[in-house]
Structure formats: C-alpha cells, structure tokens
Amino acid sequence: MAKQEHIDYWIFTANKDWEALLNMYQSKDYVQALFFSHLVLEKLCKAHWVKDNDNNTPPKTHNLLVLLENTKLKITEEDTVFFRAMNQFQLEGIYPDYANTIYKTYKAENTKLVLDNVNIKRLWLLENL
C-alpha cells in the first residue's frame, strides 16, 4: 500500500470508532466510550506518525505522547497534559481492576466533558493531516 492508503486506513477506522463511541455513550456504556475515545485519538496520531515518517507502520504503542513525539505537530503544554490524561483510558479500559475505577468515577456528565474535549482534539488532528 502507498503511504496515503495507510493514512486513509487510520482515518477511516478512527471515524468508525468515533461513531461507535457515540453509540456507546448514548447506551450509557461510559467505560467503553472512554476506551474508544483513546482509540480514536491513537489512530489519528498513528496517521500523523505515518505521514511524518518514512516507514508506513507506526510503532506498536498505545501511548499518545510517544506517537506524537515523532510527528511534526506542534504540541503545547496543555496538549501534553490532555494526551497524558487520555492515556489512562487505554489502560483502565482494558483491565478489570482499573475499569472498576472508571465505572465508579465516570457518569454521563463527566464522560461527556471528556468526549467533548476528545472531539476538539480529533477535529484538530484531522485538520492537520
């Protein structure tokens, strides 16, 4: 596949995951929606990684900051704080002991706040591809 096809793959799957997470939120599946919010950002970061590197296969990491460090995107300190915070949903969304913490902490209102901020970053990442 050509470089653009790799980038398009990451964008396409991120968009599909965005649609899925909106359905999860509507169904009150907040832990799953938060896990998918990380997944959306991860895939868009991987699209940027592919765009800005010679290799078309991004590193096998879920750490958003590691992916972003190897792109040409200008990341502010505020962005760093946001992406670092989002990393928790990848780990905590998978393992039951961490997921239980999210089940207790995240309800409709605070999940919506996270998703609103994810959407802002999602659109920013898409605009810069």
DRENTORKOL-3810 file (N, C-alpha, C; in nm, 4 decimals):
REM DRENTORKOL-3810
@n.u->0.0841; n.v->-0.1190; n.w->0.0000; ca.u->0.0000; ca.v->0.0000; ca.w->0.0000; c.u->0.0880; c.v->0.1245; c.w->0.0000
@n.u->0.0378; n.v->0.2271; n.w->-0.0637; ca.u->0.1073; ca.v->0.3559; ca.w->-0.0661; c.u->0.0849; c.v->0.4280; c.w->0.0676
@n.u->0.1702; n.v->0.5236; n.w->0.0966; ca.u->0.1638; ca.v->0.5986; ca.w->0.2218; c.u->0.0233; c.v->0.6549; c.w->0.2460
@n.u->-0.0359; n.v->0.7173; n.w->0.1443; ca.u->-0.1679; ca.v->0.7778; ca.w->0.1630; c.u->-0.2735; c.v->0.6730; c.w->0.1966
@n.u->-0.2587; n.v->0.5538; n.w->0.1429; ca.u->-0.3534; ca.v->0.4462; ca.w->0.1753; c.u->-0.3431; c.v->0.4067; c.w->0.3228
@n.u->-0.2235; n.v->0.4064; n.w->0.3760; ca.u->-0.2045; ca.v->0.3790; ca.w->0.5184; c.u->-0.2699; c.v->0.4882; c.w->0.6024
@n.u->-0.2462; n.v->0.6113; n.w->0.5649; ca.u->-0.3063; ca.v->0.7247; ca.w->0.6370; c.u->-0.4580; c.v->0.7168; c.w->0.6297
@n.u->-0.5105; n.v->0.6901; n.w->0.5105; ca.u->-0.6560; ca.v->0.6789; ca.w->0.4933; c.u->-0.7147; c.v->0.5664; c.w->0.5781
@n.u->-0.6409; n.v->0.4582; n.w->0.5919; ca.u->-0.6864; ca.v->0.3471; ca.w->0.6771; c.u->-0.7051; c.v->0.3945; c.w->0.8212
@n.u->-0.6044; n.v->0.4642; n.w->0.8743; ca.u->-0.6130; ca.v->0.5110; ca.w->1.0131; c.u->-0.7272; c.v->0.6104; c.w->1.0300
@n.u->-0.7467; n.v->0.6978; n.w->0.9331; ca.u->-0.8565; ca.v->0.7950; ca.w->0.9403; c.u->-0.9916; c.v->0.7239; c.w->0.9351
@n.u->-1.0062; n.v->0.6323; n.w->0.8409; ca.u->-1.1319; ca.v->0.5599; ca.w->0.8248; c.u->-1.1695; c.v->0.4852; c.w->0.9525
@n.u->-1.0732; n.v->0.4116; n.w->1.0091; ca.u->-1.1041; ca.v->0.3336; ca.w->1.1292; c.u->-1.1279; c.v->0.4246; c.w->1.2503
@n.u->-1.0583; n.v->0.5366; n.w->1.2574; ca.u->-1.0838; ca.v->0.6327; ca.w->1.3663; c.u->-1.2256; c.v->0.6890; c.w->1.3549
@n.u->-1.2692; n.v->0.7184; n.w->1.2337; ca.u->-1.4046; ca.v->0.7705; ca.w->1.2134; c.u->-1.5104; c.v->0.6665; c.w->1.2500
@n.u->-1.4855; n.v->0.5409; n.w->1.2149; ca.u->-1.5791; ca.v->0.4337; ca.w->1.2519; c.u->-1.5849; c.v->0.4182; c.w->1.4037
@n.u->-1.4700; n.v->0.4276; n.w->1.4684; ca.u->-1.4657; ca.v->0.4163; ca.w->1.6143; c.u->-1.5334; c.v->0.5355; c.w->1.6812
@n.u->-1.5249; n.v->0.6530; n.w->1.6206; ca.u->-1.5925; ca.v->0.7712; ca.w->1.6736; c.u->-1.7440; c.v->0.7479; c.w->1.6723
@n.u->-1.7950; n.v->0.6965; n.w->1.5623; ca.u->-1.9385; ca.v->0.6665; ca.w->1.5533; c.u->-1.9778; c.v->0.5642; c.w->1.6606
@n.u->-1.8951; n.v->0.4618; n.w->1.6785; ca.u->-1.9239; ca.v->0.3581; ca.w->1.7777; c.u->-1.9247; c.v->0.4157; c.w->1.9188
@n.u->-1.8299; n.v->0.5029; n.w->1.9499; ca.u->-1.8246; ca.v->0.5566; ca.w->2.0856; c.u->-1.9436; c.v->0.6473; c.w->2.1140
@n.u->-1.9926; n.v->0.7172; n.w->2.0141; ca.u->-2.1130; ca.v->0.7981; ca.w->2.0348; c.u->-2.2327; c.v->0.7093; c.w->2.0686
@n.u->-2.2412; n.v->0.5944; n.w->2.0023; ca.u->-2.3469; ca.v->0.4980; ca.w->2.0342; c.u->-2.3289; c.v->0.4408; c.w->2.1744
@n.u->-2.2052; n.v->0.4152; n.w->2.2122; ca.u->-2.1778; ca.v->0.3642; ca.w->2.3466; c.u->-2.2186; c.v->0.4658; c.w->2.4520
@n.u->-2.1875; n.v->0.5916; n.w->2.4274; ca.u->-2.2255; ca.v->0.6959; ca.w->2.5225; c.u->-2.3776; c.v->0.7027; c.w->2.5350
@n.u->-2.4470; n.v->0.6988; n.w->2.4231; ca.u->-2.5936; ca.v->0.7020; ca.w->2.4256; c.u->-2.6507; c.v->0.5826; c.w->2.5017
@n.u->-2.5825; n.v->0.4686; n.w->2.4946; ca.u->-2.6262; ca.v->0.3474; ca.w->2.5640; c.u->-2.5793; c.v->0.3437; c.w->2.7093
@n.u->-2.5128; n.v->0.4503; n.w->2.7521; ca.u->-2.4602; ca.v->0.4636; ca.w->2.8885; c.u->-2.3464; c.v->0.3657; c.w->2.9171
@n.u->-2.2769; n.v->0.3250; n.w->2.8128; ca.u->-2.1582; ca.v->0.2413; ca.w->2.8273; c.u->-2.0363; c.v->0.3332; c.w->2.8341
@n.u->-2.0209; n.v->0.4005; n.w->2.9477; ca.u->-1.9223; ca.v->0.5074; ca.w->2.9605; c.u->-1.7782; c.v->0.4571; c.w->2.9569
@n.u->-1.7507; n.v->0.3450; n.w->3.0217; ca.u->-1.6139; ca.v->0.2921; ca.w->3.0205; c.u->-1.5722; c.v->0.2577; c.w->2.8778
@n.u->-1.6623; n.v->0.1946; n.w->2.8044; ca.u->-1.6323; ca.v->0.1572; ca.w->2.6670; c.u->-1.6156; c.v->0.2814; c.w->2.5790
@n.u->-1.6994; n.v->0.3822; n.w->2.6011; ca.u->-1.6882; ca.v->0.5061; ca.w->2.5231; c.u->-1.5542; c.v->0.5743; c.w->2.5502
@n.u->-1.5108; n.v->0.5740; n.w->2.6746; ca.u->-1.3828; ca.v->0.6363; ca.w->2.7082; c.u->-1.2665; c.v->0.5568; c.w->2.6498
@n.u->-1.2760; n.v->0.4243; n.w->2.6539; ca.u->-1.1728; ca.v->0.3412; ca.w->2.5918; c.u->-1.1656; c.v->0.3720; c.w->2.4419
@n.u->-1.2803; n.v->0.3794; n.w->2.3755; ca.u->-1.2818; ca.v->0.4082; ca.w->2.2325; c.u->-1.2369; c.v->0.5512; c.w->2.2034
@n.u->-1.2577; n.v->0.6432; n.w->2.2966; ca.u->-1.2099; ca.v->0.7805; ca.w->2.2737; c.u->-1.0579; c.v->0.7810; c.w->2.2631
@n.u->-0.9930; n.v->0.7011; n.w->2.3471; ca.u->-0.8482; ca.v->0.6879; ca.w->2.3360; c.u->-0.8115; c.v->0.6244; c.w->2.2029
@n.u->-0.8858; n.v->0.5227; n.w->2.1636; ca.u->-0.8591; ca.v->0.4520; ca.w->2.0391; c.u->-0.8689; c.v->0.5456; c.w->1.9183
@n.u->-0.9679; n.v->0.6320; n.w->1.9183; ca.u->-0.9835; ca.v->0.7302; ca.w->1.8101; c.u->-0.8598; c.v->0.8192; c.w->1.8020
@n.u->-0.8193; n.v->0.8719; n.w->1.9159; ca.u->-0.7014; ca.v->0.9596; ca.w->1.9176; c.u->-0.5755; c.v->0.8830; c.w->1.8772
@n.u->-0.5633; n.v->0.7600; n.w->1.9249; ca.u->-0.4459; ca.v->0.6791; ca.w->1.8910; c.u->-0.4355; c.v->0.6583; c.w->1.7401
@n.u->-0.5468; n.v->0.6261; n.w->1.6777; ca.u->-0.5447; ca.v->0.6009; ca.w->1.5336; c.u->-0.5118; c.v->0.7272; c.w->1.4548
@n.u->-0.5607; n.v->0.8400; n.w->1.4996; ca.u->-0.5281; ca.v->0.9654; ca.w->1.4303; c.u->-0.3830; c.v->1.0043; c.w->1.4544
@n.u->-0.3313; n.v->0.9767; n.w->1.5721; ca.u->-0.1889; ca.v->1.0003; ca.w->1.5978; c.u->-0.1037; c.v->0.9083; c.w->1.5107
@n.u->-0.1497; n.v->0.7860; n.w->1.4901; ca.u->-0.0767; ca.v->0.6938; ca.w->1.4037; c.u->-0.0812; c.v->0.7403; c.w->1.2583
@n.u->-0.1920; n.v->0.7990; n.w->1.2162; ca.u->-0.1994; ca.v->0.8567; ca.w->1.0813; c.u->-0.0948; c.v->0.9666; c.w->1.0664
@n.u->-0.0816; n.v->1.0509; n.w->1.1675; ca.u->0.0204; ca.v->1.1567; ca.w->1.1647; c.u->0.1599; c.v->1.0970; c.w->1.1656
@n.u->0.1795; n.v->0.9935; n.w->1.2447; ca.u->0.3104; ca.v->0.9292; ca.w->1.2500; c.u->0.3486; c.v->0.8790; c.w->1.1117
@n.u->0.2561; n.v->0.8113; n.w->1.0441; ca.u->0.2831; ca.v->0.7602; ca.w->0.9094; c.u->0.3135; c.v->0.8756; c.w->0.8149
@n.u->0.2351; n.v->0.9814; n.w->0.8239; ca.u->0.2545; ca.v->1.0979; ca.w->0.7365; c.u->0.3945; c.v->1.1575; c.w->0.7529
@n.u->0.4436; n.v->1.1616; n.w->0.8750; ca.u->0.5669; ca.v->1.2341; ca.w->0.9044; c.u->0.6921; c.v->1.1468; c.w->0.9140
@n.u->0.6800; n.v->1.0197; n.w->0.8843; ca.u->0.7940; ca.v->0.9284; ca.w->0.8911; c.u->0.8061; c.v->0.8501; c.w->0.7613
@n.u->0.9239; n.v->0.7976; n.w->0.7355; ca.u->0.9472; ca.v->0.7202; ca.w->0.6134; c.u->0.8725; c.v->0.5871; c.w->0.6155
@n.u->0.8655; n.v->0.5262; n.w->0.7318; ca.u->0.8010; ca.v->0.3968; ca.w->0.7468; c.u->0.6485; c.v->0.4142; c.w->0.7490
@n.u->0.5769; n.v->0.3194; n.w->0.6924; ca.u->0.4304; ca.v->0.3252; ca.w->0.6918; c.u->0.3671; c.v->0.2476; c.w->0.8064
@n.u->0.4495; n.v->0.1882; n.w->0.8914; ca.u->0.3992; ca.v->0.1121; ca.w->1.0042; c.u->0.4386; c.v->0.1817; c.w->1.1339
@n.u->0.3412; n.v->0.2423; n.w->1.2013; ca.u->0.3732; ca.v->0.3127; ca.w->1.3261; c.u->0.4150; c.v->0.2149; c.w->1.4359
@n.u->0.4817; n.v->0.2636; n.w->1.5382; ca.u->0.5236; ca.v->0.1750; ca.w->1.6473; c.u->0.4019; c.v->0.1128; c.w->1.7165
@n.u->0.4222; n.v->-0.0045; n.w->1.7694; ca.u->0.3139; ca.v->-0.0751; ca.w->1.8384; c.u->0.3070; c.v->-0.0264; c.w->1.9830
@n.u->0.2594; n.v->0.0960; n.w->1.9956; ca.u->0.2411; ca.v->0.1561; ca.w->2.1276; c.u->0.1033; c.v->0.2194; c.w->2.1327
@n.u->0.0496; n.v->0.2271; n.w->2.2525; ca.u->-0.0787; ca.v->0.2937; ca.w->2.2734; c.u->-0.0583; c.v->0.4318; c.w->2.3361
@n.u->0.0658; n.v->0.4655; n.w->2.3651; ca.u->0.0974; ca.v->0.5917; ca.w->2.4307; c.u->0.0881; c.v->0.7057; c.w->2.3296
@n.u->-0.0102; n.v->0.7911; n.w->2.3492; ca.u->-0.0348; ca.v->0.9009; ca.w->2.2550; c.u->0.0838; c.v->0.9961; c.w->2.2464
@n.u->0.1473; n.v->1.0232; n.w->2.3577; ca.u->0.2603; ca.v->1.1165; ca.w->2.3572; c.u->0.3807; c.v->1.0592; c.w->2.2836
@n.u->0.4036; n.v->0.9306; n.w->2.2960; ca.u->0.5144; ca.v->0.8674; ca.w->2.2225; c.u->0.4901; c.v->0.8803; c.w->2.0725
@n.u->0.3664; n.v->0.8567; n.w->2.0312; ca.u->0.3341; ca.v->0.8702; ca.w->1.8889; c.u->0.3513; c.v->1.0142; c.w->1.8419
@n.u->0.3023; n.v->1.1082; n.w->1.9203; ca.u->0.3071; ca.v->1.2492; ca.w->1.8805; c.u->0.4487; c.v->1.3056; c.w->1.8797
@n.u->0.5353; n.v->1.2524; n.w->1.9643; ca.u->0.6745; ca.v->1.2995; ca.w->1.9686; c.u->0.7448; c.v->1.2825; c.w->1.8344
@n.u->0.6984; n.v->1.1882; n.w->1.7576; ca.u->0.7619; ca.v->1.1589; ca.w->1.6297; c.u->0.6802; c.v->1.2087; c.w->1.5116
@n.u->0.6097; n.v->1.3192; n.w->1.5333; ca.u->0.5358; ca.v->1.3851; ca.w->1.4251; c.u->0.5808; c.v->1.5310; c.w->1.4184
@n.u->0.5324; n.v->1.6009; n.w->1.3178; ca.u->0.5659; ca.v->1.7425; ca.w->1.3021; c.u->0.4630; c.v->1.8341; c.w->1.3685
@n.u->0.3668; n.v->1.7758; n.w->1.4376; ca.u->0.2658; ca.v->1.8562; ca.w->1.5056; c.u->0.3291; c.v->1.9378; c.w->1.6178
@n.u->0.2812; n.v->2.0567; n.w->1.6348; ca.u->0.3261; ca.v->2.1430; ca.w->1.7445; c.u->0.2336; c.v->2.1194; c.w->1.8635
@n.u->0.2883; n.v->2.0580; n.w->1.9659; ca.u->0.2116; ca.v->2.0214; ca.w->2.0837; c.u->0.2422; c.v->2.1203; c.w->2.1958
@n.u->0.1366; n.v->2.1803; n.w->2.2491; ca.u->0.1521; ca.v->2.2734; ca.w->2.3606; c.u->0.1592; c.v->2.1956; c.w->2.4924
@n.u->0.1917; n.v->2.2649; n.w->2.5987; ca.u->0.1921; ca.v->2.2022; ca.w->2.7313; c.u->0.0502; c.v->2.1555; c.w->2.7671
@n.u->-0.0481; n.v->2.2337; n.w->2.7284; ca.u->-0.1885; ca.v->2.1956; ca.w->2.7517; c.u->-0.2222; c.v->2.0669; c.w->2.6756
@n.u->-0.1741; n.v->2.0556; n.w->2.5518; ca.u->-0.1940; ca.v->1.9327; ca.w->2.4744; c.u->-0.1282; c.v->1.8141; c.w->2.5441
@n.u->-0.0083; n.v->1.8344; n.w->2.5933; ca.u->0.0651; ca.v->1.7279; ca.w->2.6614; c.u->-0.0136; c.v->1.6768; c.w->2.7820
@n.u->-0.0670; n.v->1.7689; n.w->2.8598; ca.u->-0.1471; ca.v->1.7311; ca.w->2.9770; c.u->-0.2707; c.v->1.6517; c.w->2.9326
@n.u->-0.3365; n.v->1.6994; n.w->2.8282; ca.u->-0.4567; ca.v->1.6325; ca.w->2.7783; c.u->-0.4256; c.v->1.4906; c.w->2.7306
@n.u->-0.3266; n.v->1.4759; n.w->2.6433; ca.u->-0.2950; ca.v->1.3442; ca.w->2.5882; c.u->-0.2436; c.v->1.2495; c.w->2.6963
@n.u->-0.1700; n.v->1.3000; n.w->2.7925; ca.u->-0.1239; ca.v->1.2169; ca.w->2.9041; c.u->-0.2448; c.v->1.1661; c.w->2.9830
@n.u->-0.3404; n.v->1.2528; n.w->3.0080; ca.u->-0.4615; ca.v->1.2122; ca.w->3.0794; c.u->-0.5416; c.v->1.1089; c.w->2.9994
@n.u->-0.5445; n.v->1.1251; n.w->2.8685; ca.u->-0.6195; ca.v->1.0313; ca.w->2.7846; c.u->-0.5572; c.v->0.8925; c.w->2.7844
@n.u->-0.4266; n.v->0.8844; n.w->2.8058; ca.u->-0.3603; ca.v->0.7545; ca.w->2.8085; c.u->-0.4193; c.v->0.6618; c.w->2.9151
@n.u->-0.4728; n.v->0.7197; n.w->3.0219; ca.u->-0.5286; ca.v->0.6368; ca.w->3.1289; c.u->-0.6461; c.v->0.5526; c.w->3.0798
@n.u->-0.7197; n.v->0.6014; n.w->2.9818; ca.u->-0.8383; ca.v->0.5287; ca.w->2.9375; c.u->-0.8035; c.v->0.4061; c.w->2.8542
@n.u->-0.6872; n.v->0.4029; n.w->2.7967; ca.u->-0.6454; ca.v->0.2840; ca.w->2.7239; c.u->-0.6169; c.v->0.1733; c.w->2.8243
@n.u->-0.5383; n.v->0.2032; n.w->2.9231; ca.u->-0.5023; ca.v->0.1037; ca.w->3.0241; c.u->-0.6231; c.v->0.0677; c.w->3.1093
@n.u->-0.6913; n.v->0.1682; n.w->3.1580; ca.u->-0.8006; ca.v->0.1440; ca.w->3.2503; c.u->-0.9220; c.v->0.0848; c.w->3.1805
@n.u->-0.9314; n.v->0.1033; n.w->3.0495; ca.u->-1.0436; ca.v->0.0467; ca.w->2.9778; c.u->-1.0299; c.v->-0.1026; c.w->2.9543
@n.u->-0.9088; n.v->-0.1555; n.w->2.9683; ca.u->-0.8851; ca.v->-0.2962; ca.w->2.9383; c.u->-0.8902; c.v->-0.3839; c.w->3.0628
@n.u->-0.8208; n.v->-0.3428; n.w->3.1672; ca.u->-0.8033; ca.v->-0.4292; ca.w->3.2830; c.u->-0.9152; c.v->-0.4085; c.w->3.3849
@n.u->-0.9768; n.v->-0.5173; n.w->3.4315; ca.u->-1.0940; ca.v->-0.5067; ca.w->3.5181; c.u->-1.0735; c.v->-0.4231; c.w->3.6435
@n.u->-0.9572; n.v->-0.4358; n.w->3.7073; ca.u->-0.9378; ca.v->-0.3599; ca.w->3.8299; c.u->-0.9338; c.v->-0.2098; c.w->3.8027
@n.u->-0.8786; n.v->-0.1703; n.w->3.6881; ca.u->-0.8787; ca.v->-0.0292; ca.w->3.6505; c.u->-1.0163; c.v->0.0135; c.w->3.6007
@n.u->-1.0817; n.v->-0.0726; n.w->3.5243; ca.u->-1.2137; ca.v->-0.0401; ca.w->3.4694; c.u->-1.3132; c.v->-0.0131; c.w->3.5808
@n.u->-1.3021; n.v->-0.0864; n.w->3.6918; ca.u->-1.3940; ca.v->-0.0633; ca.w->3.8039; c.u->-1.3833; c.v->0.0790; c.w->3.8573
@n.u->-1.2631; n.v->0.1332; n.w->3.8560; ca.u->-1.2442; ca.v->0.2724; ca.w->3.8993; c.u->-1.3195; c.v->0.3667; c.w->3.8062
@n.u->-1.3127; n.v->0.3418; n.w->3.6766; ca.u->-1.3828; ca.v->0.4268; ca.w->3.5809; c.u->-1.5330; c.v->0.4116; c.w->3.5981
@n.u->-1.5806; n.v->0.2876; n.w->3.6180; ca.u->-1.7247; ca.v->0.2664; ca.w->3.6380; c.u->-1.7761; c.v->0.3504; c.w->3.7544
@n.u->-1.6953; n.v->0.3599; n.w->3.8585; ca.u->-1.7365; ca.v->0.4359; ca.w->3.9770; c.u->-1.7231; c.v->0.5861; c.w->3.9562
@n.u->-1.6291; n.v->0.6275; n.w->3.8741; ca.u->-1.5964; ca.v->0.7696; ca.w->3.8600; c.u->-1.6714; c.v->0.8384; c.w->3.7475
@n.u->-1.6831; n.v->0.7735; n.w->3.6330; ca.u->-1.7357; ca.v->0.8407; ca.w->3.5147; c.u->-1.8812; c.v->0.8057; c.w->3.4899
@n.u->-1.9617; n.v->0.9098; n.w->3.4964; ca.u->-2.1048; ca.v->0.9008; ca.w->3.4664; c.u->-2.1295; c.v->0.9900; c.w->3.3446
@n.u->-2.2534; n.v->1.0139; n.w->3.3133; ca.u->-2.2893; ca.v->1.0855; ca.w->3.1897; c.u->-2.2205; c.v->1.2218; c.w->3.1783
@n.u->-2.2287; n.v->1.3021; n.w->3.2827; ca.u->-2.1806; ca.v->1.4405; ca.w->3.2727; c.u->-2.0299; c.v->1.4500; c.w->3.2527
@n.u->-1.9526; n.v->1.3815; n.w->3.3375; ca.u->-1.8071; ca.v->1.3948; ca.w->3.3224; c.u->-1.7547; c.v->1.3165; c.w->3.2018
@n.u->-1.8235; n.v->1.2107; n.w->3.1608; ca.u->-1.7851; ca.v->1.1427; ca.w->3.0373; c.u->-1.8079; c.v->1.2352; c.w->2.9185
@n.u->-1.9198; n.v->1.3053; n.w->2.9184; ca.u->-1.9479; ca.v->1.3989; ca.w->2.8093; c.u->-1.8413; c.v->1.5075; c.w->2.8006
@n.u->-1.7949; n.v->1.5578; n.w->2.9145; ca.u->-1.6878; ca.v->1.6588; ca.w->2.9140; c.u->-1.5618; c.v->1.6033; c.w->2.8476
@n.u->-1.5260; n.v->1.4796; n.w->2.8805; ca.u->-1.4082; ca.v->1.4179; ca.w->2.8183; c.u->-1.4311; c.v->1.4041; c.w->2.6683
@n.u->-1.5473; n.v->1.3527; n.w->2.6300; ca.u->-1.5748; ca.v->1.3316; ca.w->2.4875; c.u->-1.5786; c.v->1.4625; c.w->2.4100
@n.u->-1.6280; n.v->1.5681; n.w->2.4710; ca.u->-1.6265; ca.v->1.6994; ca.w->2.4045; c.u->-1.4829; c.v->1.7441; c.w->2.3771
@n.u->-1.3952; n.v->1.7232; n.w->2.4751; ca.u->-1.2536; ca.v->1.7596; ca.w->2.4564; c.u->-1.1850; c.v->1.6677; c.w->2.3561
@n.u->-1.2208; n.v->1.5413; n.w->2.3568; ca.u->-1.1666; ca.v->1.4484; ca.w->2.2578; c.u->-1.2080; c.v->1.4933; c.w->2.1185
@n.u->-1.3321; n.v->1.5346; n.w->2.1040; ca.u->-1.3793; ca.v->1.5777; ca.w->1.9723; c.u->-1.3008; c.v->1.6995; c.w->1.9227
@n.u->-1.2698; n.v->1.7905; n.w->2.0111; ca.u->-1.1897; ca.v->1.9082; ca.w->1.9729; c.u->-1.0532; c.v->1.8630; c.w->1.9209
@n.u->-0.9881; n.v->1.7733; n.w->1.9934; ca.u->-0.8562; ca.v->1.7234; ca.w->1.9508; c.u->-0.8688; c.v->1.6377; c.w->1.8253
@n.u->-0.9760; n.v->1.5603; n.w->1.8152; ca.u->-0.9991; ca.v->1.4772; ca.w->1.6975; c.u->-1.0081; c.v->1.5635; c.w->1.5726
@n.u->-1.0858; n.v->1.6689; n.w->1.5802; ca.u->-1.1002; ca.v->1.7592; ca.w->1.4650; c.u->-0.9692; c.v->1.8291; c.w->1.4328
@n.u->-0.8946; n.v->1.8676; n.w->1.5346; ca.u->-0.7632; ca.v->1.9310; ca.w->1.5152; c.u->-0.6671; c.v->1.8348; c.w->1.4458
@n.u->-0.6655; n.v->1.7100; n.w->1.4911; ca.u->-0.5794; ca.v->1.6110; ca.w->1.4269; c.u->-0.6187; c.v->1.5878; c.w->1.2823
@n.u->-0.7473; n.v->1.5785; n.w->1.2567; ca.u->-0.7948; ca.v->1.5583; ca.w->1.1194; c.u->-0.7605; c.v->1.6780; c.w->1.0295
@n.u->-0.7785; n.v->1.7981; n.w->1.0809; ca.u->-0.7494; ca.v->1.9195; ca.w->1.0031; c.u->-0.6028; c.v->1.9293; c.w->0.9644
@n.u->-0.5165; n.v->1.8715; n.w->1.0471; ca.u->-0.3733; ca.v->1.8824; ca.w->1.0238; c.u->-0.3145; c.v->1.7653; c.w->0.9460
@n.u->-0.3999; n.v->1.6772; n.w->0.8975; ca.u->-0.3493; ca.v->1.5645; ca.w->0.8180; c.u->-0.3371; c.v->1.6048; c.w->0.6720
END
